């Protein structure tokens, strides 16, 4: 009988996978490698920069409103503006956005008014009936629950043979939820036109990424679902837009879903109800400020002689004017009558609620 050797016991490799990382701009704005073709359009880069600055300025005002009791709990996107703006700018109007609660920049880019966003965070559902594309979804508060919705939207596109794409925005914490895994598995099996974008800001409230997963990247989690995953520098708006454009184009032409992990950092608190100083050091945050996205694209535009101090001052004044006007509009909107809570619960209000509705309306009219 022949003797078994070590070579005979060696197991064959049946599959290999890789995850690539995309980055064009260094933290100081220098170009690391050849830029994508759209980046030759200076006006487009300026518009991306302006949108990011507006998002940050709007966040500052929203926090001030919350601190003075005129707005509910609010999630800032400080340090993450390149993700939401880069994603939205790579979409077509007919595509469907399914945002998380930290994607204000994406909604603003898609045409939602600032006063509508304030109305939503002020506790008024009229803010969800916004001026952006009517088919876009409103802010999603439960972590990860928009992922199955995105898969369902994409499945509808497939059934109708519509060349449209669902774009689902999530945080890193959502990759630890079954909702996302189930949605990705379904999307992979049916090759659905959906792009999942994970904003890896390093923290799921107070839980750091190292305690959430043992995976080397979050992008590689797409491999188990049977489709590609890519990591991008989430502080580089050019990289985010390029990755999203490519992923959406692939999904639109029938190549199936994609996952993009945008690596960035949450410079602020999780929400206005959080105090991040309780679980991370100021030294860690200060170090991350050197990588933030607005300074990066600004430096790049300056190097191209497309931006200067005068333009910066004009932009700041314009943002403040627009934000103050939106705030005044929001504060002038009166509260809804209490009886309207019954209006959209059912197509036809069950008899059991009719008496309650009449009682509430009668009390409010008295």
GIRAQUI-V569430 format. One record per residue. N is the residue number from 1. RES is the residue in one letter. PHI is phi in whole degrees, 0 to 359 (* if undefined). BURIAL is # if it has 16 or more other ideal C-beta (glycine too) atoms within 10 Angstrom, else .. D_FIRST is the distance of its C-alpha to the first C-alpha in Angstrom with 2 decimals. Layout:
N;RES;PHI;BURIAL;D_FIRST
N;RES;PHI;BURIAL;D_FIRST
//
This chain:
1;X;*;.;0.00
2;X;291;.;3.83
3;X;281;.;6.47
4;X;282;.;9.22
5;X;259;.;12.47
6;X;298;.;16.07
7;X;295;.;16.80
8;X;294;.;14.35
9;X;274;.;16.26
10;X;292;.;19.63
11;X;276;.;21.76
12;X;286;.;23.77
13;X;276;.;27.56
14;X;255;.;29.19
15;X;200;.;32.82
16;X;228;.;35.15
17;X;224;.;38.76
18;X;214;.;41.72
19;X;235;#;45.22
20;X;256;.;48.01
21;X;240;.;51.31
22;X;246;#;54.67
23;X;201;#;57.67
24;X;246;#;60.59
25;X;253;#;63.27
26;X;285;.;63.07
27;X;304;.;65.08
28;X;269;.;68.02
29;X;91;#;68.09
30;X;292;.;66.63
31;X;277;.;64.38
32;X;281;.;60.78
33;X;204;.;59.74
34;X;307;.;61.14
35;X;281;#;62.87
36;X;295;.;62.39
37;X;300;.;65.10
38;X;295;.;67.13
39;X;287;#;67.66
40;X;283;.;70.00
41;X;274;.;72.43
42;X;298;.;74.37
43;X;299;.;76.40
44;X;295;.;73.25
45;X;297;#;72.03
46;X;296;#;75.47
47;X;294;.;75.40
48;X;296;#;72.04
49;X;299;#;73.50
50;X;300;.;76.67
51;X;295;#;74.72
52;X;292;#;72.74
53;X;295;#;75.96
54;X;298;#;77.64
55;X;300;#;74.76
56;X;294;#;75.01
57;X;295;#;78.80
58;X;297;#;78.65
59;X;301;#;76.29
60;X;300;.;78.79
61;X;293;#;81.55
62;X;298;#;79.47
63;X;296;#;78.72
64;X;298;.;82.43
65;X;294;#;83.27
66;X;294;#;80.78
67;X;294;.;82.13
68;X;257;.;85.63
69;X;77;.;84.75
70;X;251;.;85.00
71;X;207;#;81.32
72;X;281;#;78.42
73;X;305;.;75.17
74;X;228;#;74.06
75;X;260;#;70.77
76;X;280;#;71.34
77;X;244;#;69.04
78;X;303;#;70.02
79;X;90;#;67.54
80;X;237;#;65.74
81;X;297;#;68.32
82;X;293;#;66.22
83;X;290;#;63.64
84;X;293;#;65.98
85;X;290;#;68.24
86;X;298;#;65.41
87;X;294;#;63.79
88;X;299;#;67.01
89;X;290;#;68.12
90;X;267;#;65.02
91;X;262;#;65.70
92;X;267;.;67.88
93;X;300;.;70.69
94;X;284;.;69.02
95;X;290;#;65.81
96;X;244;#;65.66
97;X;265;#;65.53
98;X;239;#;64.12
99;X;273;#;65.07
100;X;272;#;64.45
101;X;282;#;67.41
102;X;250;#;67.26
103;X;245;#;67.65
104;X;304;#;71.41
105;X;300;#;71.13
106;X;292;#;69.26
107;X;295;#;71.92
108;X;298;#;74.73
109;X;296;#;73.19
110;X;278;#;72.91
111;X;103;.;76.63
112;X;289;#;76.91
113;X;280;#;80.17
114;X;298;#;80.27
115;X;294;#;82.74
116;X;289;#;80.32
117;X;294;#;77.56
118;X;296;#;80.06
119;X;299;#;81.10
120;X;298;#;77.54
121;X;286;#;77.00
122;X;275;#;80.47
123;X;93;.;79.21
124;X;249;#;80.71
125;X;292;.;78.42
126;X;298;.;80.78
127;X;292;#;78.88
128;X;276;.;75.91
129;X;265;.;78.09
130;X;260;#;77.98
131;X;275;.;79.10
132;X;287;#;75.69
133;X;306;#;73.80
134;X;297;.;74.33
135;X;276;.;70.71
136;X;293;#;69.43
137;X;273;#;68.45
138;X;284;#;70.41
139;X;309;#;69.09
140;X;252;#;66.19
141;X;273;.;66.47
142;X;298;.;63.46
143;X;294;#;60.43
144;X;84;#;58.06
145;X;289;#;59.78
146;X;281;#;60.83
147;X;295;#;57.22
148;X;298;#;56.91
149;X;298;#;60.42
150;X;297;#;59.33
151;X;297;#;56.40
152;X;294;#;58.88
153;X;299;#;61.35
154;X;296;#;58.70
155;X;295;#;57.58
156;X;297;.;61.23
157;X;300;#;61.39
158;X;294;#;58.34
159;X;297;.;59.86
160;X;275;.;63.16
161;X;59;.;61.60
162;X;264;.;63.69
163;X;280;.;62.73
164;X;235;#;63.14
165;X;228;#;60.96
166;X;268;#;60.89
167;X;242;#;60.73
168;X;252;#;59.81
169;X;258;#;60.68
170;X;221;#;59.04
171;X;263;#;58.77
172;X;297;#;55.64
173;X;297;#;56.07
174;X;293;#;55.59
175;X;288;#;51.95
176;X;260;#;51.36
177;X;255;#;52.86
178;X;295;.;51.22
179;X;306;#;53.99
180;X;291;#;52.68
181;X;298;#;49.02
182;X;295;.;50.03
183;X;295;#;52.34
184;X;293;#;49.79
185;X;298;.;47.12
186;X;298;#;49.69
187;X;296;#;50.89
188;X;293;#;47.44
189;X;299;.;46.52
190;X;263;#;49.83
191;X;50;#;50.18
192;X;280;#;53.59
193;X;279;#;56.21
194;X;222;#;56.33
195;X;240;#;56.10
196;X;263;#;55.47
197;X;242;#;56.96
198;X;260;#;56.20
199;X;276;#;58.85
200;X;275;#;56.85
201;X;267;#;59.81
202;X;80;#;57.65
203;X;221;#;59.29
204;X;257;#;59.22
205;X;55;.;62.55
206;X;259;.;61.68
207;X;262;.;57.87
208;X;288;.;56.39
209;X;301;#;53.55
210;X;293;.;51.13
211;X;264;.;51.61
212;X;269;#;51.23
213;X;207;.;47.80
214;X;264;.;44.79
215;X;293;.;44.41
216;X;294;.;45.01
217;X;222;#;47.41
218;X;273;#;49.03
219;X;300;#;48.57
220;X;292;#;44.80
221;X;292;#;45.46
222;X;290;#;46.20
223;X;300;#;42.58
224;X;296;.;41.52
225;X;269;#;44.24
226;X;90;.;43.03
227;X;216;#;45.77
228;X;290;#;46.65
229;X;234;#;48.14
230;X;226;#;50.22
231;X;255;#;51.91
232;X;231;#;55.40
233;X;286;#;57.93
234;X;288;#;60.21
235;X;265;#;63.05
236;X;246;#;63.13
237;X;296;#;64.98
238;X;292;#;64.09
239;X;294;#;60.36
240;X;297;#;60.77
241;X;297;#;62.81
242;X;298;#;60.49
243;X;296;#;57.39
244;X;293;#;59.26
245;X;302;#;60.71
246;X;295;#;57.32
247;X;295;#;55.73
248;X;294;#;58.69
249;X;298;.;58.67
250;X;295;#;55.00
251;X;296;#;55.58
252;X;293;#;58.71
253;X;264;.;56.97
254;X;91;.;54.25
255;X;277;.;51.44
256;X;94;#;51.28
257;X;284;#;51.83
258;X;219;#;51.60
259;X;235;#;51.77
260;X;240;#;53.72
261;X;259;#;53.72
262;X;263;#;56.99
263;X;273;#;56.80
264;X;221;#;60.27
265;X;205;#;62.02
266;X;276;#;64.50
267;X;285;#;67.40
268;X;256;#;69.53
269;X;289;#;69.24
270;X;302;#;67.12
271;X;214;#;70.41
272;X;290;#;73.95
273;X;265;.;72.88
274;X;246;#;70.36
275;X;230;.;70.78
276;X;294;#;67.82
277;X;295;.;69.17
278;X;284;.;67.89
279;X;227;.;64.23
280;X;211;.;64.06
281;X;275;.;65.85
282;X;296;.;68.65
283;X;294;.;66.88
284;X;296;.;63.90
285;X;294;#;66.24
286;X;300;.;68.35
287;X;296;.;65.38
288;X;286;#;64.46
289;X;299;.;68.00
290;X;291;.;67.21
291;X;252;#;64.83
292;X;299;#;67.05
293;X;284;#;67.33
294;X;290;#;71.09
295;X;299;.;71.74
296;X;294;#;68.82
297;X;289;#;70.10
298;X;298;#;73.67
299;X;299;#;72.77
300;X;294;#;71.09
301;X;294;#;74.19
302;X;298;.;76.45
303;X;295;.;74.45
304;X;267;.;75.08
305;X;58;.;78.77
306;X;251;.;78.52
307;X;208;#;79.58
308;X;210;.;82.22
309;X;298;.;84.22
310;X;296;.;86.80
311;X;295;#;84.18
312;X;296;.;82.62
313;X;294;.;86.00
314;X;295;.;86.68
315;X;297;#;83.32
316;X;300;.;83.91
317;X;294;.;87.37
318;X;296;.;86.12
319;X;299;#;83.37
320;X;296;.;85.84
321;X;297;.;88.34
322;X;295;.;85.82
323;X;292;#;84.40
324;X;295;.;87.84
325;X;294;.;88.94
326;X;295;#;85.87
327;X;296;#;86.42
328;X;299;.;90.06
329;X;297;.;89.09
330;X;299;#;86.54
331;X;292;.;89.01
332;X;276;.;91.70
333;X;283;.;89.63
334;X;284;.;90.86
335;X;291;.;88.63
336;X;283;.;87.65
337;X;300;.;89.59
338;X;305;.;87.60
339;X;295;#;87.69
340;X;290;.;85.49
341;X;297;.;82.44
342;X;268;#;82.49
343;X;295;.;82.80
344;X;238;.;79.19
345;X;286;.;77.31
346;X;222;.;77.38
347;X;298;.;78.51
348;X;231;.;80.92
349;X;295;.;81.75
350;X;300;.;81.08
351;X;303;.;84.20
352;X;299;.;83.02
353;X;262;.;83.38
354;X;298;.;86.62
355;X;296;.;88.80
356;X;297;.;87.00
357;X;299;#;87.50
358;X;295;.;91.17
359;X;294;.;91.66
360;X;295;#;90.13
361;X;295;.;92.11
362;X;295;.;95.28
363;X;292;.;94.87
364;X;286;.;94.26
365;X;278;.;97.28
366;X;291;.;99.57
//
